[in-house]
Amino acid sequence: PDISDDGTRIAAVQVTPGGRSELHILSAKDGTLISATSSPDINLFTDPKFMDNETVVTAVRLNDGEMTLAMVAVSSGTITRLTPASFNVVGYPCVYNGMIYFTASYEGNDDVFVLRPAGKKIYRITHGPLGNYYVNAGHGKITWSAFTAEGYQLKQVNEKDITWEEVT
């Protein structure tokens, strides 16, 4: 789940015993349901993050098993795909300064990527031999967990020092 910047709303995923998945927006004050979004094309919503008070970014698994990042308009329930659908696993988004950081499997490894929604360009910003997860961006730094032989290790880089490798 995630909480909106103004602290009034919570984005959460509900999965019913029958397997139906919905993105729920709840009141942070009393937990009442503000909106529920579903799609016949989407099997599972996961890792919702508010972009602003009216927009949520979420990883979704489609019915055929492909995944994509999607943007959901809270008021209308409109779902817009942000990345091409693929069988690469996508998840753990972090929204910061209008960019969406996330982990995805690509070319045999899990790395951190950045999506610039305006141009829909995707950039890889980590290259690790074992996997990079749980990215967090803020205050000019990008931080993530890198898997090592001794468990997860925190890595951090200054935002200005990132190598932006465009991925098609």
C-alpha positions, 0 to 999 in steps of 0.5 A, spaced: 500 500 500 501 507 499 499 513 502 498 520 498 502 526 499 497 529 502 495 524 507 488 523 505 488 517 501 491 510 501 492 505 495 491 498 496 490 492 492 484 487 494 485 480 491 478 476 493 478 469 494 476 467 487 482 471 485 479 477 482 484 483 483 482 490 484 486 497 486 482 500 492 483 507 494 481 508 501 480 514 506 486 514 510 481 518 515 476 512 516 478 506 511 472 507 507 472 505 500 473 511 495 474 508 488 475 501 486 478 499 479 479 493 475 480 491 468 478 484 464 485 484 461 488 485 468 489 479 472 493 482 478 495 489 480 501 490 485 505 495 488 501 501 487 504 508 488 501 515 488 504 520 483 499 525 485 493 525 489 489 523 483 494 518 479 497 511 482 502 508 478 502 500 479 505 494 476 500 489 473 500 482 470 495 481 464 491 475 463 496 472 459 502 472 464 505 479 461 507 485 465 507 492 465 507 498 469 500 502 468 497 509 471 490 509 474 486 515 474 483 515 481 477 519 479 475 515 472 478 509 473 482 509 466 488 505 466 494 507 461 499 502 460 506 506 461 511 500 458 510 495 453 507 488 455 512 483 456 514 477 460 519 480 464 517 481 471 516 488 473 515 491 480 517 495 486 515 502 483 518 509 486 515 515 484 520 522 484 520 528 481 515 526 475 519 520 474 518 512 475 523 508 478 522 500 478 525 494 478 525 489 472 528 483 469 531 484 463 537 480 459 537 475 464 538 480 470 533 484 475 536 491 475 533 498 476 530 502 471 527 509 470 521 511 466 520 518 464 512 518 462 512 524 458 516 521 452 515 514 455 523 512 454 526 507 459 533 507 462 537 502 465 541 505 471 544 499 475 548 493 472 549 488 477 550 480 477 545 478 482 539 483 482 537 490 484 531 491 488 526 496 492 529 503 489 528 509 493 529 516 490 529 522 494 534 528 496 538 527 490 540 520 491 538 513 488 538 508 493 536 500 492 538 493 495 543 489 491 543 482 492 550 479 494 552 472 497 551 475 504 544 477 503 542 484 501 546 490 501 544 497 500 547 501 494 546 509 493 548 513 488 548 521 487 542 522 482 547 527 478 552 521 477 547 516 474 549 513 467 542 513 463 542 507 458 536 507 454 532 501 453 528 500 447 
